[in-house]
Amino acid sequence: MMNVIQYLEKNPELVALLKAQKASLIGVSSMEQKAILDAFSSEVELDNATWL
């Protein structure tokens, strides 16, 4: 699982394809794939957060 996440970090265009359901992760369950995509989504939200 860690290898998949590292690969996606190096290839962010694949995250967009996964979100658009134009690609899939072989050997990764649908629950695991959802968790991975949720983690990437929350990472983007944290990067855009403004701290006062």
DSSP file (Angstrom, degrees, kcal/mol; ACC not computed):
  #  RESIDUE AA STRUCTURE BP1 BP2  ACC     N-H-->O    O-->H-N    N-H-->O    O-->H-N    TCO  KAPPA ALPHA  PHI   PSI    X-CA   Y-CA   Z-CA
    1    1 A M     >        0   0    0      0, 0.0     4,-2.1     0, 0.0     5,-0.2   0.000 360.0 360.0 360.0 -41.6    0.0    0.0    0.0
    2    2 A M  H  >  +     0   0    0      1,-0.2     4,-2.5     2,-0.2     5,-0.2   0.879 360.0  54.5 -62.5 -37.2    2.8    2.4    0.9
    3    3 A N  H  > S+     0   0    0      2,-0.2     4,-2.3     1,-0.2    -1,-0.2   0.887 107.0  51.3 -62.8 -38.5    4.4    1.8   -2.6
    4    4 A V  H  > S+     0   0    0      2,-0.2     4,-2.4     1,-0.2    -2,-0.2   0.933 111.0  47.2 -63.8 -45.9    1.1    2.8   -4.2
    5    5 A I  H  X S+     0   0    0     -4,-2.1     4,-2.2     1,-0.2    -2,-0.2   0.913 112.2  49.6 -64.0 -43.2    0.9    6.0   -2.2
    6    6 A Q  H  X S+     0   0    0     -4,-2.5     4,-1.6     1,-0.2    -1,-0.2   0.905 110.9  50.4 -62.1 -41.0    4.5    6.9   -3.0
    7    7 A Y  H  X S+     0   0    0     -4,-2.3     4,-1.2     1,-0.2    -2,-0.2   0.913 110.5  49.0 -63.7 -42.6    3.9    6.2   -6.7
    8    8 A L  H  < S+     0   0    0     -4,-2.4     7,-0.3     1,-0.2    -1,-0.2   0.853 107.1  55.8 -67.2 -34.0    0.9    8.5   -6.7
    9    9 A E  H  < S+     0   0    0     -4,-2.2    -1,-0.2     1,-0.2    -2,-0.2   0.876 111.1  44.4 -63.9 -36.0    2.8   11.2   -4.9
   10   10 A K  H  < S+     0   0    0     -4,-1.6    -1,-0.2     1,-0.2    -2,-0.2   0.690 122.3  39.1 -79.3 -19.7    5.4   11.1   -7.7
   11   11 A N    >X  +     0   0    0     -4,-1.2     3,-1.9    -5,-0.1     4,-0.6  -0.592  64.6 167.3-130.7  69.4    2.6   11.0  -10.4
   12   12 A P  H >> S+     0   0    0      0, 0.0     4,-1.3     0, 0.0     3,-0.5   0.720  70.8  71.8 -61.7 -21.4   -0.2   13.3   -9.3
   13   13 A E  H 3> S+     0   0    0      1,-0.2     4,-1.5     2,-0.2     5,-0.1   0.811  92.6  58.4 -63.8 -26.5   -1.8   13.2  -12.7
   14   14 A L  H <> S+     0   0    0     -3,-1.9     4,-2.4     2,-0.2    -1,-0.2   0.821  97.8  59.1 -71.0 -30.7   -2.8    9.6  -11.9
   15   15 A V  H <X S+     0   0    0     -4,-0.6     4,-2.5    -3,-0.5    -1,-0.2   0.919 104.9  50.3 -62.5 -42.2   -4.7   10.8   -8.9
   16   16 A A  H  X S+     0   0    0     -4,-1.3     4,-1.9     1,-0.2    -1,-0.2   0.899 110.1  49.9 -62.5 -40.6   -6.9   12.9  -11.2
   17   17 A L  H  <>S+     0   0    0     -4,-1.5     5,-3.0     2,-0.2     6,-0.8   0.890 110.5  50.0 -65.3 -38.9   -7.5    9.9  -13.4
   18   18 A L  H ><5S+     0   0    0     -4,-2.4     3,-1.3     3,-0.2    -2,-0.2   0.918 110.1  50.0 -64.7 -43.0   -8.5    7.8  -10.4
   19   19 A K  H 3<5S+     0   0    0     -4,-2.5    -1,-0.2     1,-0.3    -2,-0.2   0.861 111.4  48.6 -63.8 -34.8  -10.9   10.5   -9.2
   20   20 A A  T 3<5S-     0   0    0     -4,-1.9    -1,-0.3    -5,-0.2    -2,-0.2   0.411 113.7-121.8 -83.7   2.3  -12.5   10.7  -12.6
   21   21 A Q  T < 5S+     0   0    0     -3,-1.3    -3,-0.2    -4,-0.2    -2,-0.1   0.834  80.2 121.8  57.8  36.9  -12.7    6.9  -12.6
   22   22 A K  S   <S+     0   0    0     -5,-3.0     2,-0.3    -6,-0.1    -4,-0.2   0.333  75.2  31.0-104.3   2.6  -10.6    6.7  -15.8
   23   23 A A        -     0   0    0     -6,-0.8     2,-0.3    -5,-0.1    -2,-0.1  -0.962  68.7-158.6-149.8 161.8   -8.0    4.5  -14.1
   24   24 A S        -     0   0    0     -2,-0.3     2,-0.7    -3,-0.1    -6,-0.0  -0.950  22.7-117.1-141.6 163.5   -8.0    1.9  -11.3
   25   25 A L    >   -     0   0    0     -2,-0.3     3,-1.6     3,-0.2     2,-0.2  -0.896  29.2-140.5-105.4 109.7   -5.6    0.4   -8.9
   26   26 A I  T 3  S+     0   0    0     -2,-0.7     3,-0.1     1,-0.3    -2,-0.0  -0.496  87.5  18.1 -70.4 132.5   -5.1   -3.3   -9.5
   27   27 A G  T 3  S+     0   0    0      1,-0.2     2,-0.5    -2,-0.2    -1,-0.3   0.502 101.3 107.9  85.8   4.3   -4.9   -5.3   -6.3
   28   28 A V    <   -     0   0    0     -3,-1.6    -1,-0.2     4,-0.0    -3,-0.2  -0.965  68.5-127.0-116.5 127.7   -6.4   -2.5   -4.2
   29   29 A S     >  -     0   0    0     -2,-0.5     4,-2.7     1,-0.1     5,-0.2  -0.205  24.8-110.0 -67.9 163.4   -9.9   -2.9   -2.8
   30   30 A S  H  > S+     0   0    0      1,-0.2     4,-2.2     2,-0.2     5,-0.1   0.861 120.4  52.1 -63.4 -34.9  -12.5   -0.2   -3.5
   31   31 A M  H  > S+     0   0    0      2,-0.2     4,-2.2     1,-0.2    -1,-0.2   0.908 110.8  47.0 -66.9 -41.4  -12.4    0.7    0.2
   32   32 A E  H  > S+     0   0    0      2,-0.2     4,-2.4     1,-0.2    -2,-0.2   0.907 111.8  50.7 -66.0 -41.3   -8.6    1.1    0.1
   33   33 A Q  H  X S+     0   0    0     -4,-2.7     4,-2.6     1,-0.2    -2,-0.2   0.910 110.1  49.8 -63.6 -41.6   -8.8    3.1   -3.1
   34   34 A K  H  X S+     0   0    0     -4,-2.2     4,-2.7     1,-0.2    -1,-0.2   0.913 110.6  50.2 -62.2 -42.3  -11.4    5.4   -1.5
   35   35 A A  H  X S+     0   0    0     -4,-2.2     4,-2.2     2,-0.2    -2,-0.2   0.899 110.8  49.4 -63.1 -40.9   -9.2    5.9    1.5
   36   36 A I  H  X S+     0   0    0     -4,-2.4     4,-2.1     2,-0.2    -2,-0.2   0.941 113.3  45.6 -63.3 -47.4   -6.2    6.8   -0.7
   37   37 A L  H  X S+     0   0    0     -4,-2.6     4,-2.3     1,-0.2    -2,-0.2   0.878 111.4  52.6 -65.2 -37.4   -8.3    9.3   -2.7
   38   38 A D  H  X S+     0   0    0     -4,-2.7     4,-2.7     2,-0.2    -1,-0.2   0.906 108.6  51.2 -62.6 -40.8   -9.7   10.8    0.5
   39   39 A A  H  X S+     0   0    0     -4,-2.2     4,-1.9     1,-0.2    -2,-0.2   0.908 110.9  47.2 -64.0 -41.8   -6.2   11.2    1.9
   40   40 A F  H  X S+     0   0    0     -4,-2.1     4,-1.7     2,-0.2    -1,-0.2   0.873 112.2  51.0 -67.8 -35.7   -5.1   13.0   -1.3
   41   41 A S  H  X S+     0   0    0     -4,-2.3     4,-2.0     2,-0.2    -2,-0.2   0.923 111.2  46.4 -66.3 -44.4   -8.2   15.2   -1.2
   42   42 A S  H  X S+     0   0    0     -4,-2.7     4,-2.3     1,-0.2    -1,-0.2   0.838 108.7  56.9 -68.8 -31.1   -7.6   16.2    2.4
   43   43 A E  H  X S+     0   0    0     -4,-1.9     4,-1.9    -5,-0.2    -1,-0.2   0.903 107.7  47.6 -63.7 -41.4   -3.9   16.9    1.6
   44   44 A V  H  X S+     0   0    0     -4,-1.7     4,-1.4     2,-0.2    -2,-0.2   0.912 111.0  51.1 -65.7 -42.8   -4.9   19.4   -1.1
   45   45 A E  H  < S+     0   0    0     -4,-2.0     4,-0.5     1,-0.2    -2,-0.2   0.894 109.9  49.8 -62.6 -40.5   -7.4   21.1    1.2
   46   46 A L  H >< S+     0   0    0     -4,-2.3     3,-0.8     1,-0.2    -1,-0.2   0.873 107.4  54.4 -66.7 -36.4   -4.8   21.4    4.0
   47   47 A D  H 3< S+     0   0    0     -4,-1.9    -1,-0.2     1,-0.2    -2,-0.2   0.822 111.9  44.8 -65.5 -30.2   -2.3   22.9    1.5
   48   48 A N  T 3< S+     0   0    0     -4,-1.4    -1,-0.2    -3,-0.2    -2,-0.2   0.455  87.7 117.0 -93.3  -0.9   -4.9   25.6    0.5
   49   49 A A    <   -     0   0    0     -3,-0.8     2,-0.6    -4,-0.5    -3,-0.0  -0.387  57.6-141.1 -71.3 144.1   -5.9   26.4    4.1
   50   50 A T        -     0   0    0     -2,-0.1     2,-0.5     2,-0.0    -2,-0.1  -0.927  11.6-152.0-107.6 124.1   -5.3   29.9    5.4
   51   51 A W              0   0    0     -2,-0.6    -2,-0.0     1,-0.1     0, 0.0  -0.817 360.0 360.0 -98.2 131.8   -4.2   30.1    9.0
   52   52 A L              0   0    0     -2,-0.5    -1,-0.1     0, 0.0    -2,-0.0   0.405 360.0 360.0-101.1 360.0   -5.0   33.3   10.8
